Amino acid sequence: MTSYRGLRARRAVLLGLSGMLAAATVSTAAAGARAADGGRDGRAGRVAGLSWRACERTGGPAGQECADLAVPLDYRDPDGPTVSLAVSRVRSDRPAERRGTLMVIPGGPGGSGVARLTQRAGALRAQLGGAYDLVGFDPRGVGGSAKAGCGLDPADRHLVTLRAWPAADGSIDENVTRARRTAEACARNGGPLVRSMSTANEVRDMERLRQALGERKLSAWGQSYGTYVAAVYAQTYPERTDRWVLDSVDDPDPARLERGWLANMAQGADDRFPDFAAWAADPARERDGLRLADRADGVRPLVLRVAAELDRAPRESDVAGTPLTGNRLRQALQNALMGGPDGFAPVAALVKAAQDPAATPRLPGDVAGPLPDTDAAVAIATICNDIGWPREVDSYRRAVAADRAAHPLTAGMPANIPPCAFWPDRPADAPVRITDRGPSNVLMIQNLRDPATPYSGALKMRTALGGRARMVTVDSGGHGSYLAHGNACGDRAVTGYLKDGHWPDKDVYCAA
């Protein structure tokens, strides 16, 4: 599973209520547990329609509307307390061409569907010719939906602390202490809403939204973590799916899920880094003072050396009280690899400044300060509520040591210990196994050099879906493919499917 690039990095913290709700009674298991038939899947009870209001935003699409959807806090108790989800819609501007509703499913965990719809509706309208009403919603804890926090200290909400970067010598002792402190704070302060944040409940909420929209079926465009949400929905409600697009996908193995997704980011960074190296060695960088080496193969050792020097001697930055450390440089690099080449310059400037004793390094915004407590809570809670994590601390020590040796760019972070190792609640829902049973209506699109959801993981989703899917592979780097990096072949394949139903006879390869 942040400028848009910055927001995306912030929302993918680990990939990513009020006191009245905190007082609601739930068991110590995560709210929304899979229960006997009654409220398990969101079908029980009548779902009211939506009351729409105008909510156009600066820079957003004309005619944007918003509404609030009430969903059960705990689907085991469908008539009990509810939480409010923010929903937004952009209607088809060609009613005669309209064929249904396209759900825009954000990444994260912690991404805003309303914000993503606002950002992408114009491009989708231009591509899809009025074929859909476009709809997005903010999952529990996100954006305009009901929120809850963990009460974390600001120092524990920086990306370099939410993501467990080991110490310079590889020690994880400080990570263990922080992970335990974070889990205890979420248990103490998060209340039932934090315990209800999970993929299973997001899927149930999405089904409630379908009913409230009055649609027999939905089409969907899920990106990053949103592809897993979309895949689980399609596995759970196959008869409710129309045209389904998964953009930037990871391994759906139910034994791995979020834990495996994090681990895969080490290989993803290695896959993507050569693009940065080629950019940073290009003679064209000379005019901006950002050329890091004469040859691309000299960039990696330079970055590793500068990061190691910053481990030993951090530099004061332009943000008071927030030094440029080796791990902050590594995190800035990882964030930059997510986007296109236009995002490489700030990292190259950091490397340059770190080598100049007279310079003051300027930290990119996505590593300069803490996330809001509510954003940190939803990112942590979702991955901890979805699956049980190993609790043996020494297993993380061994994994970090091996990962540091194999993948120096990420220095063991993807294998390190999260708060989930100390999470008091066990998962209430068994992970859904994605299978080839269901309609053949899933189109996957995947960049070859994706640092967050690497190609190797996408191939495992492709195998799991079997004949249900076709896969479009794009020779590109960065995270997010459709309408993201200007590959006309990939964009045509997705648009042709969503708009006209053009289903490839076989998997497709799109050259750079």
C-alpha positions, 0 to 999 in steps of 0.5 A, spaced: 500 500 500 503 528 500 504 535 492 501 528 490 507 525 490 509 527 497 502 526 500 502 519 497 509 518 501 506 520 507 500 516 506 504 510 505 507 510 512 508 503 513 507 501 506 503 509 511 474 519 534 471 523 539 470 521 546 463 519 544 465 513 540 471 511 544 466 510 549 462 505 545 462 498 547 466 493 543 470 486 545 478 486 545 478 483 538 478 488 533 471 491 531 468 489 525 470 481 526 467 476 521 461 474 525 455 469 524 451 471 518 447 477 520 452 483 519 458 480 517 458 482 509 455 489 510 448 486 507 444 486 513 439 491 514 436 497 509 442 502 507 439 509 506 441 513 500 445 519 500 444 526 500 448 530 496 451 537 496 455 541 492 463 541 494 467 543 488 474 544 490 480 549 488 483 546 482 478 540 482 473 538 477 466 542 476 460 539 479 463 535 484 458 533 490 459 530 497 455 526 502 456 522 508 455 515 509 453 512 516 456 505 516 456 500 522 462 501 527 462 494 528 459 489 523 457 484 528 452 489 531 449 492 525 444 496 529 449 499 534 454 505 533 455 508 527 461 512 524 461 517 518 464 516 512 466 522 507 464 520 500 464 524 493 462 524 486 463 527 479 457 525 475 458 523 468 458 529 463 455 525 458 449 522 461 447 518 454 454 515 454 454 513 462 454 505 463 455 505 471 459 508 477 467 507 477 470 507 484 476 510 485 480 506 491 486 510 494 492 507 496 495 507 503 493 504 508 491 512 509 490 514 502 484 519 501 479 517 496 476 524 496 482 527 495 484 522 489 478 523 486 479 531 486 486 530 483 484 525 478 477 526 476 479 531 470 484 526 467 479 520 468 473 525 464 477 526 459 479 519 458 473 515 459 468 520 455 462 520 460 462 512 461 461 513 468 460 517 474 466 517 478 466 516 486 471 516 492 470 515 499 475 516 505 476 510 509 475 510 516 480 515 520 482 518 513 480 525 511 473 527 512 471 521 515 470 519 522 477 520 526 481 517 532 488 518 534 493 514 538 496 520 542 503 519 539 509 523 541 511 528 535 518 524 535 514 518 534 510 520 528 516 522 523 517 517 517 523 515 519 520 513 526 514 510 523 518 506 518 523 502 523 530 504 520 535 501 524 541 504 528 547 506 524 550 499 527 544 495 525 541 495 532 534 495 533 533 496 540 530 503 539 525 500 534 523 495 539 522 500 544 518 505 540 514 499 537 512 497 544 510 504 546 506 506 539 502 499 540 501 501 547 499 508 546 494 506 540 491 501 545 490 506 550 487 512 546 485 509 540 478 506 542 474 502 538 474 506 531 482 504 531 480 497 532 475 497 527 480 500 521 482 494 517 481 491 509 475 487 511 471 493 514 473 497 508 471 492 503 464 492 507 464 499 507 465 499 500 459 494 499 455 499 503 456 504 499 454 500 493 448 499 496 447 507 497 448 509 490 443 504 488 448 500 483 447 493 481 455 493 480 461 497 480 467 498 476 473 500 480 480 503 479 484 501 485 492 503 486 497 501 490 494 498 497 487 500 494 489 494 489 488 489 495 482 492 497 479 491 490 481 484 489 478 482 496 472 486 494 472 482 487 473 475 491 468 477 496 462 480 492 464 477 485 457 478 482 457 486 484 464 487 479 463 490 472 470 492 469 476 492 475 483 495 474 488 494 479 494 499 478 501 497 482 500 491 485 503 486 490 503 479 493 496 477 495 499 471 499 495 471 505 500 469 509 504 475 507 500 481 506 502 487 509 509 484 512 511 481 505 509 488 502 514 491 506 519 486 505 518 487 498 520 494 498 527 492 499 527 489 492 523 495 489 528 500 491 534 496 488 529 495 481 528 503 481 535 506 483 538 505 476 533 510 473 535 515 479 543 513 478 542 514 470 539 521 471 544 523 476 550 522 472 547 525 466 551 531 463 545 535 463 545 535 471 551 539 470 547 546 469 543 545 475 549 543 480 546 536 481 550 531 477 553 526 482 558 522 478 561 521 471 558 514 470 551 511 473 555 506 476 558 511 481 552 514 484 550 508 488 557 507 492 556 515 493 549 515 496 551 509 500 558 513 503 554 519 504 549 516 508 554 512 512 557 519 514 551 522 516 550 516 520 556 518 524 555 525 524 548 528 522 548 535 519 543 541 521 538 542 516 534 548 514 528 545 519 530 547 526 531 540 531 530 536 525 537 534 523 539 530 516 541 523 518 543 517 514 536 514 515 533 521 513 537 521 507 535 514 505 527 515 507 528 521 502 531 517 497 525 512 497 520 517 497 523 520 491 523 513 487 516 513 488 515 518 483 518 521 476 524 524 474 522 531 476 522 528 483 529 526 483 532 533 484 531 534 492 535 528 493 541 529 489 541 536 492 541 533 499 547 529 497 550 535 494 549 539 500 551 533 505 558 533 502 559 541 502 561 543 510 558 550 508 551 548 505 545 547 509 541 541 507 534 543 505 529 537 507 524 535 502 517 536 506 515 529 506 521 528 511 521 534 515 516 534 520 511 529 523 505 526 520 498 528 524 496 523 529 490 521 526 494 519 519 499 515 523 494 511 527 490 509 521 496 507 517 499 503 523 492 500 525 490 497 518 496 493 518 496 491 525 489 489 525 489 485 518 494 480 520 498 477 526 505 479 526 511 475 529 512 477 536 519 474 537 523 480 537 530 476 535 526 474 529 526 481 527 534 482 529 536 476 524 531 479 518 534 486 519 541 483 519 540 479 513 536 484 509 541 490 511 547 485 507 542 484 501 539 491 500 544 496 503 539 502 500 534 500 505 538 498 510 534 493 513 528 498 514 523 493 510 524 487 515 524 491 521 519 490 527 513 494 527 508 496 533 504 490 530 509 485 534 506 488 540 499 489 538 494 487 543 488 485 539 489 479 534 486 479 527 478 479 527 478 476 520 482 471 516 485 474 510 482 473 504 485 468 499 485 471 492 483 465 487 481 464 479 474 463 481 470 469 479 468 473 472 474 474 468 474 482 468 480 484 472 485 488 468 492 489 472 497 494 470 504 494 473 511 498 472 517 494 471 521 498 476 516 500 482 519 501 488 513 500 493 509 494 489 515 491 485 514 487 479 515 480 482 509 481 487 505 483 481 506 477 478 504 473 484 497 476 484 497 475 476 498 468 478 493 467 483 487 471 479 489 466 473 484 466 467 480 472 471 485 477 469 490 480 464 496 484 465 499 490 462 506 490 464 509 497 462 517 499 462 517 504 466 519 506 473 515 509 479 509 507 483 503 508 479 502 507 472 495 509 469 495 516 467 501 517 471 508 517 467 505 518 460 506 511 457 501 511 452 501 504 450 499 503 458 494 508 458 490 506 452 490 499 454 486 501 461 482 506 457 480 502 452 478 497 457 474 501 462 471 505 456 469 500 451 470 493 454 476 492 450 479 485 453 486 483 451 487 476 448 493 475 452 498 479 457 500 486 454 507 489 454 508 496 453 515 499 451 518 505 454 
